[in-house]
Amino acid sequence: MIEIKNLTKTFYGKDGTVQALNNISVTINDGDIYGIIGMSGAGKSTLVRCINMITRPTSGEILIDGIDVTKLPEKELRNVRKQVAMIFQSFNLLMQRTCLANICFPLEISGVDKANAQKRARELLELVGLPDKANAYPAQLSGGQQQRIAIARALATNPKVLLCDEATSALDPKTTNQILDLIADINKKTGITVVVITHQMSVVEKICNKVSILDEGTVAETGEVTEIFGNPKSDAAKRLVFPDRSNDKGKAQYKRGRTVISVAFNDAEATDTPLIARLAREKGVEASILFASTRSVGSHMFGKMLLGVDEKGDNVKTALDYLNAVPRVNAEIVPESEIDDMTDAVFAETEEEAAEKEDA
């Protein structure tokens, strides 16, 4: 288990100080594939480098199996690092060594004899699907193949934790999926704990079971991936799960007297239910669908809708009460401050149209 408690990291420079992490607390259980996601500058790469002490935190604790690694002397820390392997976006392979020799490298450092090191390396080449590349050099491989070799090298010393720092960011979508499938398969076969650092929600939804969302150096939201996708609560989570939401909110606001309601639903039953038709039939409230999106995460189906509801009478309250009574559905009014992001041109156009109607 990895327990990160009240972690803070401040960088000091001639131009002032930058607080990359501010009081971060995260718990990663054994066997998790744990996603840490955030936009550029959120602090996620600093966090992962603190976990294996490549970067030393300013304050706080990092407990790996109950041992606070921030307090370990360098010699003991080296032993811990053998249990916490890392792969990077840039692969970091030794270009003058063959693939077999690259995988053997950490074993050589650990004092493993050549025969046993090569035996282990060939087993790992089989595991990552490249048994025929033992004598090839990294320059002869594709990006996806190089990352497979990097994964094999990271696993050479049988670590308990695999840290993946933007490990698929340099790869095309097809290769990314293949690498993520490989990581998930390794997790299933070996039980290794995987920490995935990424800015892509698609990576989290594909293989992670839990996720923490970082925003400006703090944890904005933490939970099961299914929970976050089904009902993101923080602004940072909403931006990542539904990045196009704010734009779609504003598109229909030129129609006066209408409230915009955001509806999130997080299982297949909800997606199969004709909620809007039933709302009109059973409650007499008609709603316009301004935006709709669905996606699947594992065996779960998630969706988001933006509805336009006429403000006459109790229409808005009736719609909210009805929708929120449906299991696994969350409905809320979109604040005007988030809606009124239209361009001046759109407002001008609608005002002109209104004036023309008045003149007519």
Helices and strands as residue ranges (DSSP letters): E 2-13, E 16-28, E 33-37, H 44-51, E 59-64, E 67-68, G 69-71, H 74-81, E 84-88, H 99-109, H 114-127, G 131-133, G 138-140, H 143-154, E 161-165, H 173-190, E 193-198, H 201-207, E 210-215, E 218-224, H 225-230, H 235-241, H 245-251, E 258-265, H 268-272, H 275-283, E 287-297, E 300-310, H 315-324, E 329-333, H 336-339, H 344-359
